[in-house]
């Protein structure tokens, strides 16, 4: 068996894991991300680890290429061909607006009106073709768009989810006439009703597809030029992997690629420690990603809205993202208040202390000034690199300290307090706001910047303990290494459950399984087995929100679906006054509507455990201490012990204040926190 390589490219750092299972050897690396061409930083990181490319069996990659293209509005020039009378659907949206006041707001669709064309065709809500496709109009519209310089064309026809014949005919026409133009049919991306959401999701796919496709092609060529001849797999937002070809066709499925890999790693590592419920937060250099895992499974959503008016409705791990990373910029706003983020210094120029041209104070600068980060031991920098501490102090004093009347240390502490409170607020939104008590969860801290904040969050959120894995800074790259293959399918039903013919449901699930198995076989990856997860999306008649509930194995019938749905409904909405005992009776009288049937076909890969690659140092706590350093604690500098993470003996415990250093992150332990080193090197933090 050759080596496995997992790569997660973030906004600031590119994280790499190289696993040699035969030798029980694990290499980790961090390299600066190269935003203009991410594959350059990826190759540089592998070269720094002196990896022999012919010895690599598989490369799994989590990427933010699609995410960045959307958030920075740097996708390709797109056009839209719609049913006559419906070209403005992207602008009409749901008649909402980004701000309460103002007539127009700031929304701009990804495709402006002059690049949205109409053609004659019509399909009824029942799927009957009322007006045949006017092929000459399709070609004429496409000619105009191509002349206008578009690189991708979206075809979104009314009710195409129920009968995609006209859409697919139009797509075939364009692929024949314009083979160099990317063409996307909305029903191929999202075969569900709600015209705006389907059109938006297909538009996002077209907007990023050429960028993702070209990037992956360049990456493949760079790897092949160095002697790699294996497969390249791409992480999806649902936490599974797919082939490059699938990623090039369904690029929208990579929007949360890297963060999803981190959740997979957190779920696996926490489960090995006996925890099924966890709140994960991944703090990198640019952003913070928060997720929830219940009963050993990541919470899944049907989509996100990365920017107002641009919903992406594909199945994905539910991740809440904010601009709060190590590179988040601190500033004084127009009202004189201190703000941190969402703007980031990123990898270029980076924080002021990097000495690479950064001029705005960041969270990392504050941590260095307070002594929490060793200025002579920065992560992911060259061995002879050290921080420019004097410039960082000067900039923070001038831009934050003096305007607020604070000392240098008070200003740095204020920056971290604001950043920490933003993180805590994000965690509350994904837990408390959804009916979950954080005290029932373990806090899983990862990312290069996450462990610096874990002590504060432990007390602020009231959780009983936090888990910091052995390699928190490369958790997402590890998630790539251990992820399974996964392909998701959905078919719309939209009828009363009592009207469902069980044979129809069985046929749909069988079709999903056949498609999934075909894709998995084409990817030619060694698997232990193929698992199938069947789900139904259901609501009570008259409700607009649906519940996604798993279905048991075996024959599907209305009774089976009803039982699964009612259990899920009561679990989610069953908190009622104790004097009211008739909820179940009331619900039994309301008809149930089945919206969609979903199937996830999962190719399970051989099980890998990170702890199998972590050696037991068999040392003492005294031997693990590499020195001391003054660290600012509350209102003064205190001499704190500095520990080498790799030498901390399993089974030991100690109190803060302390700093734990390792190549991929730094962990700050507040005075009120107790640390326990578990078997496998995981750290468990609790309030002393």
Secondary structure, DSSP 8 states (H G I E B T S, - for coil): --EEEEEEE-SSEEEEEEEETTTTEEEEEEEE--TT-HHHHHHHHHHHTT--GGGEEEEEEE--HHHHHHHTT----EEEEEETT-TTHHHHTTS--SSSS-SS-S---SS-GGGEEEE--EE-TTS-EEE---HHHHHHHHHHHHHTT-SEEEEE-TTTTT--HHHHHHHHHHHHH-TTSEEEEHHHH--SS-HHHHHHHHHHHHHHHHHHHHHHHHHHHHHHHTT--SEEEEE-TTS-EEEHHHHHH-GGGGTTHHHHHHHHHHHHHHHHTT---EEEEEE-SS-EEEEEEETTEE-EES-EESSTT-EE-S-EE-EEEES-STTEEEEE-TTS-EEEEEEE-TTTT--GGGTSS--S-BHHHHHHHTTSS-TTS-TTS-TT----HHHHHHHHIIIIIHHHT--HHHHHHHHHHHHHHHHHHHHHHHTGGGT--GGGSEEEEESTTGGGTHHHHHHHHT-S-EEE-TTGGGHHHHHHHH--EEEEEEEEEEEEGGG--HHHHHHHHHHHHHHHHHHHHHHT---SEEEEEEEEEEEETT-S--EEEE--SS---HHHHHHHHHHHHHHHH----TT---HHHHHHTS-EEEEEEEEEEEEE-----GGGG-------HHHHEEEEEEEEETTEEEEEEEEEGGG--TT-EEESSEEEEETTEEEEE-TTEEEEE-TTS-EEEEE-
